Structure formats: C-alpha cells, structure tokens
Amino acid sequence: MEHNMSRLAGKKAIRSFARKLSEPEVIKDLNITPMMDMMTIILVFLLKSFASTSSTITFDANLQVPRSITQLKPKEAIALTVTKKVILVEGDGIAPITGGKVDPAVKRDGENGYYITPLVDVLEKHARKEKKVAELTGVPWEAQLMLIADQTTPYRLLTEVLYSCGQAGYANYRLLVLKSKD
C-alpha cells in the first residue's frame, strides 16, 4: 500500500498537526473561590497569631507591679492601668490621681462616690467596639479587663475603679503581677 501525497498536501498536514499541538486550550471560566478561601484562612491565622503576643507594660517610678508566684498566663484584654498619678485605659490617660484618690470633680457622686465618669465612658466605648467585633466574628464577648495597678494603690481606689468597670459592663478582671523568682 503506497501513499502518494503531494508535497503541498504533506506540508498542509504537518502545519495542521503543528497548529493543533501549539494552540493551548483556553480556560474560559476561572474559579477563584478556592484561592479566596485559602487567603482568608491565612489572614485569620496571621491575625490570631498576632493577637496572641504577650503584653508590654512600661514601668516607671509611678508603677511598681506587685510580685506573685502565680502560674497563669495573661490573656488578651483591655489594659486598665492605675499608677500613682493617673488612670490609663490602653495607654490613654483618663483620670488624674492625687494622694491615692481620684479627683472628686470627675466622679458622678462627688468625693464619696465610686462612679468615675470618664472611666465608665471610655470603657463603654471599648465595650461597644468589642461587642460589634464579637457579633461579626461569632465569638462570644467575654468582657475581660487586665488590671495593672501599683503595689501601693489604696484599696478604696481599687474598689472605685472596679465598680466603675462593672458599670461599663466589664465583670471579669485579671490582676497583672510580676512572676516572682522564689
């Protein structure tokens, strides 16, 4: 059996065959959903690992944290610091302290009151933000506060601060202490 093909017909067949090999199949529908899912998982992982870093506290002459032998690890929470001179929430000054007492002008009920108005206002603002984040992420809001107080802070001042925190919706407190080497 002899195949006689003209030279021109052979070239056309070769070109046709080469064209079929060189033309890649075009994908008309590109599904990016799996890629978006992967990027979301990576983003959540990075945010979680970033949020689990330890707390940094600046110590000075106005803040000497007491020592303890506790083994509990600090949890991520709103940082409320009571120094000898000021009450801070997340590093922002809220109310001045003079002689171990909050200025009566910033208390709702005067000198004998427990309600520190600017502290409650700031914590309510933080609570609204945290509740919104909890609602969007589906994680229950824990209302956690990390109380960092000077070791010489009077008990009355601590009770005023904790009462005001409770009025703002923060019922869970963790007292921050330094780990003792003993």
Summary of the structure (lengths in Angstrom):
residues: 182
radius of gyration: 32.6
end to end distance: 100.6
largest distance: 116.5
contacts: 419
relative contact order: 0.15
helix: 40%
strand: 20%
